[in-house]
Amino acid sequence: MYEFLLRPLLFQFNPETAHKMAIRALQIVEHTPGLPRLLKGLMQHQNPLECMGLTFPNRVGLAAGLDKNAQVANAFASLGFGSVEIGTVTPLGQPGNPKPRLYRIPSDKALINRMGFNNNGIEEAVKRLKRYKNRVFVLGGNIGKNTATPNEEAIHDYRKVIEGIYNHVDYIVLNVSCPNVANLGKLQSKAYLSEIMGMMHDFRAEQPTQKPLVLKISPDLLEQNLLESLELVSCYNFNGVIYSNTTTSREELSIDESKIKLIGNGGLSGVPLFVNNRKRMALIRKNIPSNVALIACGGIFTADMAKQMIDEGADMIQIYTSFIYKGPKIISDIARLQK
Ligand SMILES: Cc1cc2nc3c(=O)[nH]c(=O)nc-3n(C[C@H](O)[C@H](O)[C@H](O)COP(=O)(O)O)c2cc1C
């Protein structure tokens, strides 16, 4: 139904309008008593697995960015996702970059976005997250810094957001890998990253419950920087790695150079990420402890592609772009996979 009816309808609108329409429809699901539970019964494929000390209903998660403000996490779970990652959440609400900032490239099964952490801020997010106290899905919280905060002070932003979100989610993701916030990527250098991950490690140690911490990595890191980041994952006892965020590379796109130029800057997601990300899975697996979860994300459009990631060492799968192009069916296709 999605591919033949809903997608053609949604794709009539510009991508951000279509996104808003979809969120509104999901809000109706979310706020209709009994409906999420009914849909979950019909659509969620139960294939439970233990990962990072949590029990996931299945291995397919919604990647960060689609439910930035924790508006419809339960509705997403009712479509079949075993986990939903909300955010990126920053301390203060901010509008993000000027529009237009989201583009579809159907011939490459890809998107380019330069949203720039548009979100309502941690206070709003926490108010909404309180609704999910009795959830039956795994909830992740992805944290970032405000665009106006200089990198030298970024650690305080991350501290504010982890403090706010910690008690309301099951795991926390450090996002320093989004290419759409000026200079954010520089936080992936060893000195900054070590400081921020150390703060998160120490913050967790002070809490009565030890929740999993996860690092989300850019696919654009040189191998040496990637290995340095993985060293810090071990050093600060992080429990998972998400590989990857979007890329600034356009090499894998097949459309004309002129069209690429017209779109301009932004992070590319979808199928063009897949081959390079798969190539890096084994390297990452080899360089993190066996009890650290590897969450593959980037261009996973079929169950076979998910299987390839699992064969290379991934424990879990996250999707964003394939959900936009294929709808809920892709979730159950992947959820059925056995390791
Ligand atoms: C429109 C859009 C917004 C995104 N926003 C975020 C975000 O706020 N935080 C984040 O960590 N990743 C964000 N991402 C990246 C996705 O979570 C994911 O890592 C990336 O798209 C690769 O997966 P995919 O090919 O399945 O889409 C965004 C992606 C898109 C397309």
The ligand as an SDF file (V2000), in Angstrom:
LIG
                    3D

 31 33  0  0  0  0  0  0  0  0999 V2000
   16.4680   14.3410    6.8010 C   0  0  0  0  0  0  0  0  0  0  0  0
   17.4650   13.6600    7.6910 C   0  0  0  0  0  0  0  0  0  0  0  0
   17.6800   14.1490    8.9740 C   0  0  0  0  0  0  0  0  0  0  0  0
   18.6010   13.5220    9.8100 C   0  0  0  0  0  0  0  0  0  0  0  0
   18.7910   14.0150   11.0830 N   0  0  0  0  0  0  0  0  0  0  0  0
   19.6550   13.3830   11.9100 C   0  0  0  0  0  0  0  0  0  0  0  0
   19.8230   13.8390   13.2400 C   0  0  0  0  0  0  0  0  0  0  0  0
   19.1760   14.7750   13.6940 O   0  0  0  0  0  0  0  0  0  0  0  0
   20.7310   13.1900   14.0200 N   0  0  0  0  0  0  0  0  0  0  0  0
   21.4490   12.1050   13.5720 C   0  0  0  0  0  0  0  0  0  0  0  0
   22.2380   11.5400   14.3370 O   0  0  0  0  0  0  0  0  0  0  0  0
   21.2830   11.6470   12.3190 N   0  0  0  0  0  0  0  0  0  0  0  0
   20.4110   12.2560   11.4820 C   0  0  0  0  0  0  0  0  0  0  0  0
   20.2470   11.7750   10.2110 N   0  0  0  0  0  0  0  0  0  0  0  0
   21.0730   10.6270    9.7470 C   0  0  0  0  0  0  0  0  0  0  0  0
   20.3340    9.3030    9.8790 C   0  0  0  0  0  0  0  0  0  0  0  0
   20.0320    9.0280   11.2130 O   0  0  0  0  0  0  0  0  0  0  0  0
   21.2020    8.1530    9.2960 C   0  0  0  0  0  0  0  0  0  0  0  0
   22.3770    8.0560   10.0760 O   0  0  0  0  0  0  0  0  0  0  0  0
   21.6040    8.3830    7.8500 C   0  0  0  0  0  0  0  0  0  0  0  0
   20.5380    8.9330    7.1260 O   0  0  0  0  0  0  0  0  0  0  0  0
   22.0600    7.0890    7.1640 C   0  0  0  0  0  0  0  0  0  0  0  0
   21.0340    6.1130    7.1610 O   0  0  0  0  0  0  0  0  0  0  0  0
   20.0310    5.8840    5.9200 P   0  0  0  0  0  0  0  0  0  0  0  0
   20.8430    5.7430    4.6760 O   0  0  0  0  0  0  0  0  0  0  0  0
   19.2430    4.6620    6.2810 O   0  0  0  0  0  0  0  0  0  0  0  0
   19.1690    7.0960    5.8540 O   0  0  0  0  0  0  0  0  0  0  0  0
   19.3290   12.3840    9.3530 C   0  0  0  0  0  0  0  0  0  0  0  0
   19.0830   11.8870    8.0670 C   0  0  0  0  0  0  0  0  0  0  0  0
   18.1690   12.5020    7.2360 C   0  0  0  0  0  0  0  0  0  0  0  0
   17.9480   11.9480    5.8530 C   0  0  0  0  0  0  0  0  0  0  0  0
  1  2  1  0
  2  3  1  0
  2 30  2  0
  3  4  2  0
  4  5  1  0
  4 28  1  0
  5  6  2  0
  6  7  1  0
  6 13  1  0
  7  8  2  0
  7  9  1  0
  9 10  1  0
 10 11  2  0
 10 12  1  0
 12 13  2  0
 13 14  1  0
 14 15  1  0
 14 28  1  0
 15 16  1  0
 16 17  1  0
 16 18  1  0
 18 19  1  0
 18 20  1  0
 20 21  1  0
 20 22  1  0
 22 23  1  0
 23 24  1  0
 24 25  2  0
 24 26  1  0
 24 27  1  0
 28 29  2  0
 29 30  1  0
 30 31  1  0
M  END
$$$$
